[in-house]
Amino acid sequence: MTNSRGNRDSAPNWSEYPVVGTDTVNKIIIVTEARSGSTFLGDLLQQSWPTFYNFEPLITMRVKNPRTDQSTVTDAVKLLTSLLDCQFTALGDHYLRPVFWKVPYFSWNLAMKDSVRRDQLQYFNATLNQYVCNRCRHRLIKTIRFGVEDYLQLKQKSKTPVKLVFLVRDPRGVMSSRYRMQWCLNSPNCTDVDVLCQRMRSDISALIQMKKWSKDNVTVVRYEDLSLKPFETTRYLYENLGLQFTPAVEQWLAEHTITDDILANPHSTIRNSRLAPLSWIPRMSVNDVLEVQEFCYDVMQHFGYKIVDNLDYDYNDTKVLDNYTLDQILDLNYSLKDLL
């Protein structure tokens, strides 16, 4: 058995891994908004081996999910609880029904990807999923379809603690990224900045309520801190979440934060991370920035994002932003611990 994934020419021998007891299992859920860097964060956290990683499991609730329809929260909580408890054989056929479009989502799970190899149908094998999952101490979920308030229901239903990672990004950066995604342009909720900031406001309210009685198992992180200080922020996250920061994790970070993906894949986890927090500036018009700042003023203040206040509405809607430095858009001294 090994404590790191490493490079394997063959599938892991899971029979060497003991079944993880309920007293030692480490359950983690990442909650955030679309285009906030959660694909990178999820992939980063699963580098702590062995981790069973469920990437966007609520994708099966495409039309109706808790972010758009609160009546679905109970079903979502039931599904996520089952996944964190490795109860795949009890899920029924819907979640593991073998359809091609699910493969890219399931293949983010390195524990299963190493086991499946080329036989992609095995991603939908409930027995195999359950067998591997039960031998992974860390159980990780990443979702953009679940809010902090919904997490409270998940926490209550789970028999063992579930740690929350709330990932936040400058709303201007979120909207700039969304405007470039075709799938987002086809969704009114996705391109509506008011909807984005109402959700973030709801998440802040739930976080404040949680703060009153306990900060345990809650970690808040800014996308910008993860980008600008990837090693320092990752060590902070790993320590908070009970993950092991190994040389393999350090190598993964170095390979994924120094240069951009040569294919410019918008879903890639490879980025020149130091440039990412400023990437929205040349892509947004003055009017777009003013709109975000109007709807998200309080949200931005809460998380240390500075308002650009020397802008005038452009009636021709052709003016772009001037160059700004990091300290003009971001409070660089904003402590991660201050976010709670």
C-alpha positions as CSV (number, residue, x, y, z in Angstrom):
1,M,0.0,0.0,0.0
2,T,1.2,3.5,-0.7
3,N,0.3,6.9,0.8
4,S,0.5,8.7,-2.6
5,R,-1.0,8.0,-5.9
6,G,2.3,8.3,-7.9
7,N,2.6,7.0,-11.4
8,R,1.1,3.6,-12.0
9,D,1.3,1.3,-15.0
10,S,-1.4,-0.9,-13.5
11,A,-4.5,-0.4,-11.4
12,P,-4.1,-0.1,-7.7
13,N,-4.5,-3.3,-5.7
14,W,-7.4,-2.2,-3.5
15,S,-7.3,-5.5,-1.6
16,E,-4.2,-4.1,0.1
17,Y,-6.3,-1.2,1.5
18,P,-8.4,-1.9,4.6
19,V,-12.0,-0.8,4.8
20,V,-12.1,2.6,6.4
21,G,-13.9,2.8,9.7
22,T,-16.6,5.4,10.4
23,D,-14.4,6.9,13.2
24,T,-11.6,7.7,10.8
25,V,-13.4,8.6,7.5
26,N,-12.8,12.2,6.3
27,K,-15.8,13.7,4.5
28,I,-15.4,17.0,2.6
29,I,-17.7,19.0,0.3
30,I,-16.7,22.0,-1.8
31,V,-19.6,24.4,-2.3
32,T,-19.2,27.3,-4.7
33,E,-20.6,29.0,-7.8
34,A,-19.9,28.1,-11.5
35,R,-16.6,29.5,-12.9
36,S,-15.0,30.1,-9.4
37,G,-12.1,27.7,-9.8
38,S,-13.7,24.7,-8.2
39,T,-12.5,22.2,-10.8
40,F,-8.9,23.2,-9.9
41,L,-9.6,23.0,-6.2
42,G,-11.3,19.7,-6.3
43,D,-8.5,18.2,-8.3
44,L,-6.0,19.7,-5.9
45,L,-7.6,18.2,-2.8
46,Q,-7.9,14.7,-4.3
47,Q,-4.2,14.6,-4.6
48,S,-4.2,13.4,-1.0
49,W,-4.2,9.7,-1.6
50,P,-6.4,7.8,-1.3
51,T,-9.4,10.1,-2.0
52,F,-12.7,9.1,-3.6
53,Y,-13.8,12.2,-5.5
54,N,-17.4,12.8,-6.7
55,F,-17.2,15.6,-9.3
56,E,-20.5,17.4,-9.7
57,P,-22.8,14.5,-8.7
58,L,-25.9,16.7,-8.9
59,I,-25.4,17.0,-12.6
60,T,-28.0,14.3,-12.8
61,M,-30.4,17.0,-11.5
62,R,-29.7,19.2,-14.5
63,V,-32.9,21.0,-14.8
64,K,-34.0,21.0,-11.2
65,N,-31.3,21.3,-8.5
66,P,-31.1,23.0,-5.1
67,R,-29.6,26.2,-6.6
68,T,-32.6,26.7,-8.8
69,D,-35.4,24.8,-7.0
70,Q,-35.4,24.4,-3.2
71,S,-37.9,21.6,-3.4
72,T,-35.1,19.4,-4.6
73,V,-32.9,19.8,-1.5
74,T,-34.1,16.7,0.2
75,D,-33.3,14.5,-2.8
76,A,-29.9,16.2,-3.3
77,V,-29.0,15.7,0.4
78,K,-30.1,12.0,0.2
79,L,-27.8,11.5,-2.9
80,L,-24.8,13.3,-1.4
81,T,-25.2,11.4,1.9
82,S,-25.2,8.1,0.1
83,L,-22.1,9.0,-1.9
84,L,-20.2,10.1,1.2
85,D,-21.2,6.8,2.9
86,C,-20.2,4.8,-0.2
87,Q,-23.7,3.4,-0.6
88,F,-23.6,2.9,-4.3
89,T,-25.5,-0.3,-4.5
90,A,-28.4,1.4,-2.7
91,L,-28.5,4.3,-5.1
92,G,-30.8,2.7,-7.7
93,D,-30.3,2.9,-11.5
94,H,-30.7,6.6,-12.1
95,Y,-27.3,7.9,-10.8
96,L,-25.2,5.1,-12.3
97,R,-27.2,4.6,-15.4
98,P,-24.5,4.2,-18.1
99,V,-24.8,7.1,-20.5
100,F,-21.9,8.7,-22.4
101,W,-22.2,12.3,-21.2
102,K,-21.5,11.2,-17.6
103,V,-18.1,9.7,-18.4
104,P,-16.2,13.1,-18.3
105,Y,-17.7,13.8,-14.9
106,F,-17.0,10.4,-13.4
107,S,-13.4,10.3,-14.9
108,W,-12.3,13.2,-12.6
109,N,-12.2,10.6,-9.8
110,L,-8.6,9.4,-9.9
111,A,-9.3,6.5,-7.6
112,M,-11.8,5.1,-10.1
113,K,-9.9,6.2,-13.2
114,D,-6.9,4.2,-12.0
115,S,-9.1,1.2,-11.4
116,V,-11.2,1.5,-14.6
117,R,-8.4,2.1,-17.0
118,R,-9.9,1.7,-20.6
119,D,-13.1,-0.1,-19.6
120,Q,-15.2,3.1,-19.1
121,L,-18.4,1.1,-18.5
122,Q,-16.9,0.2,-15.1
123,Y,-17.5,3.8,-14.0
124,F,-21.1,2.7,-13.7
125,N,-20.4,-0.5,-11.7
126,A,-22.0,0.1,-8.3
127,T,-20.1,-2.8,-6.7
128,L,-16.7,-1.5,-7.9
129,N,-17.5,2.1,-6.8
130,Q,-18.5,0.9,-3.4
131,Y,-15.5,-1.4,-3.0
132,V,-13.0,1.3,-3.9
133,C,-14.8,4.1,-2.0
134,N,-14.9,2.1,1.2
135,R,-11.1,1.9,1.1
136,C,-10.6,5.6,0.6
137,R,-10.2,7.5,3.9
138,H,-11.0,10.8,2.2
139,R,-14.4,11.2,0.5
140,L,-14.7,14.4,-1.5
141,I,-17.6,16.1,-3.3
142,K,-17.4,19.2,-5.5
143,T,-20.6,20.9,-6.5
144,I,-21.9,24.2,-7.9
145,R,-25.5,23.1,-7.4
146,F,-25.6,23.2,-3.6
147,G,-25.6,26.2,-1.2
148,V,-24.2,26.6,2.3
149,E,-27.7,26.5,3.7
150,D,-28.2,23.2,2.0
151,Y,-25.0,22.0,3.5
152,L,-26.5,22.4,7.0
153,Q,-29.1,19.8,6.1
154,L,-26.4,17.5,4.8
155,K,-24.4,18.0,8.0
156,Q,-27.5,17.1,10.1
157,K,-28.3,14.0,8.0
158,S,-24.8,12.6,8.0
159,K,-23.9,10.2,10.8
160,T,-20.3,11.4,10.8
161,P,-18.9,15.0,10.4
162,V,-18.8,16.6,6.9
163,K,-16.3,19.4,6.4
164,L,-17.3,22.4,4.3
165,V,-15.0,24.2,1.9
166,F,-16.7,27.4,0.7
167,L,-14.8,28.7,-2.3
168,V,-15.5,32.3,-3.3
169,R,-14.3,34.4,-6.3
170,D,-14.5,38.1,-7.2
171,P,-18.0,38.4,-8.9
172,R,-16.4,40.4,-11.7
173,G,-14.1,37.5,-12.4
174,V,-17.0,35.0,-12.2
175,M,-19.1,37.0,-14.7
176,S,-16.3,37.6,-17.0
177,S,-15.6,33.9,-17.2
178,R,-19.3,33.0,-17.6
179,Y,-19.7,35.5,-20.5
180,R,-17.2,33.3,-22.5
181,M,-19.0,30.0,-21.9
182,Q,-21.6,29.1,-24.6
183,W,-23.5,26.7,-22.2
184,C,-23.8,29.6,-19.7
185,L,-25.0,32.1,-22.4
186,N,-27.9,29.7,-22.9
187,S,-28.9,29.9,-19.3
188,P,-30.5,33.1,-18.0
189,N,-29.6,32.2,-14.3
190,C,-26.0,31.8,-15.3
191,T,-25.6,35.2,-16.9
192,D,-27.7,37.2,-14.4
193,V,-25.4,39.0,-12.0
194,D,-28.2,39.7,-9.6
195,V,-28.9,35.9,-9.3
196,L,-25.2,35.3,-8.6
197,C,-24.9,37.8,-5.8
198,Q,-28.3,36.9,-4.2
199,R,-26.9,33.4,-3.9
200,M,-23.6,34.6,-2.5
201,R,-25.5,36.8,-0.1
202,S,-27.6,33.8,1.0
203,D,-24.3,31.8,1.5
204,I,-22.8,34.6,3.6
205,S,-26.0,34.7,5.8
206,A,-25.7,31.0,6.4
207,L,-22.0,31.3,7.2
208,I,-22.7,34.0,9.7
209,Q,-25.4,31.9,11.4
210,M,-22.9,29.0,11.6
211,K,-20.3,31.2,13.1
212,K,-22.6,32.0,16.1
213,W,-22.5,28.4,17.3
214,S,-19.5,26.8,15.7
215,K,-16.7,27.3,13.2
216,D,-15.7,23.6,13.3
217,N,-15.5,21.9,9.9
218,V,-15.9,25.1,7.9
219,T,-13.1,26.6,5.7
220,V,-13.6,29.6,3.5
221,V,-11.0,30.3,0.7
222,R,-10.8,32.9,-2.0
223,Y,-9.9,31.9,-5.5
224,E,-7.5,34.8,-5.7
225,D,-5.5,33.6,-2.6
226,L,-5.3,30.1,-4.1
227,S,-4.0,31.7,-7.4
228,L,-1.5,34.1,-5.9
229,K,-0.3,32.0,-3.0
230,P,-0.9,28.4,-4.2
231,F,1.6,26.7,-1.9
232,E,0.8,28.7,1.2
233,T,-3.0,28.4,0.7
234,T,-2.8,24.7,-0.1
235,R,-0.9,24.0,3.1
236,Y,-3.5,26.0,5.0
237,L,-6.4,24.0,3.3
238,Y,-4.7,20.6,3.8
239,E,-4.0,21.3,7.5
240,N,-7.6,22.4,8.1
241,L,-9.1,19.5,6.2
242,G,-6.9,16.7,7.7
243,L,-5.1,16.0,4.4
244,Q,-1.4,15.1,4.0
245,F,0.7,17.6,2.1
246,T,3.2,15.3,0.4
247,P,6.0,15.9,-2.2
248,A,3.5,14.5,-4.8
249,V,1.0,17.2,-3.9
250,E,3.8,19.8,-4.1
251,Q,4.8,18.5,-7.5
252,W,1.2,18.6,-8.8
253,L,1.0,22.2,-7.7
254,A,4.2,23.2,-9.4
255,E,3.0,21.5,-12.7
256,H,-0.5,23.2,-12.6
257,T,0.2,26.8,-11.5
258,I,3.2,28.0,-13.6
259,T,2.1,27.9,-17.2
260,D,-1.2,28.0,-19.1
261,D,-2.8,25.0,-20.8
262,I,-1.4,25.1,-24.4
263,L,-4.9,24.2,-25.7
264,A,-6.5,27.0,-23.7
265,N,-9.2,24.6,-22.4
266,P,-11.5,26.7,-20.2
267,H,-12.0,23.6,-18.0
268,S,-8.3,22.8,-17.6
269,T,-6.7,22.8,-14.2
270,I,-3.4,24.0,-15.6
271,R,-3.0,27.8,-15.3
272,N,-0.4,30.5,-14.8
273,S,-2.1,31.1,-11.6
274,R,-0.6,34.5,-10.7
275,L,-2.2,36.0,-13.8
276,A,-5.7,34.6,-13.1
277,P,-7.0,37.2,-10.6
278,L,-6.4,39.9,-13.2
279,S,-7.7,38.0,-16.2
280,W,-11.2,39.6,-16.1
281,I,-9.9,43.2,-16.5
282,P,-9.2,43.3,-20.3
283,R,-12.3,41.2,-21.0
284,M,-15.0,43.3,-19.4
285,S,-16.5,46.5,-20.5
286,V,-16.9,49.5,-18.1
287,N,-20.6,49.0,-18.1
288,D,-20.3,45.3,-17.2
289,V,-18.1,46.2,-14.3
290,L,-20.4,48.9,-13.1
291,E,-23.3,46.4,-13.2
292,V,-21.5,43.8,-11.1
293,Q,-20.4,46.3,-8.6
294,E,-23.9,47.7,-8.3
295,F,-25.5,44.4,-7.6
296,C,-22.7,42.9,-5.6
297,Y,-21.3,45.8,-3.6
298,D,-21.9,44.3,-0.1
299,V,-20.8,40.8,-1.2
300,M,-17.5,42.2,-2.6
301,Q,-16.9,44.2,0.6
302,H,-17.5,41.1,2.8
303,F,-14.8,39.1,0.9
304,G,-12.2,41.9,0.5
305,Y,-12.8,42.8,-3.2
306,K,-12.2,46.5,-3.8
307,I,-14.7,48.6,-5.8
308,V,-13.3,50.4,-8.9
309,D,-14.9,53.8,-8.2
310,N,-13.6,56.1,-10.9
311,L,-15.8,54.8,-13.7
312,D,-18.6,56.5,-15.6
313,Y,-21.4,54.8,-17.5
314,D,-20.5,54.5,-21.2
315,Y,-23.6,55.2,-23.3
316,N,-21.9,53.7,-26.4
317,D,-21.0,50.6,-24.4
318,T,-17.6,50.3,-26.2
319,K,-15.2,51.4,-23.4
320,V,-13.0,48.8,-21.8
321,L,-11.2,49.1,-18.5
322,D,-7.8,50.6,-18.0
323,N,-5.0,48.5,-16.5
324,Y,-5.4,48.0,-12.8
325,T,-3.0,46.5,-10.3
326,L,-3.9,43.8,-7.8
327,D,-3.9,46.1,-4.8
328,Q,-6.5,48.3,-6.6
329,I,-9.0,45.4,-6.9
330,L,-8.2,43.1,-4.0
331,D,-7.3,43.5,-0.3
332,L,-4.1,41.5,-0.4
333,N,-3.8,41.6,3.4
334,Y,-7.3,40.1,4.0
335,S,-6.7,37.1,6.2
336,L,-8.3,33.8,5.3
337,K,-9.4,33.4,8.9
338,D,-11.2,36.8,8.6
339,L,-13.6,35.3,6.1
340,L,-15.6,33.6,8.8
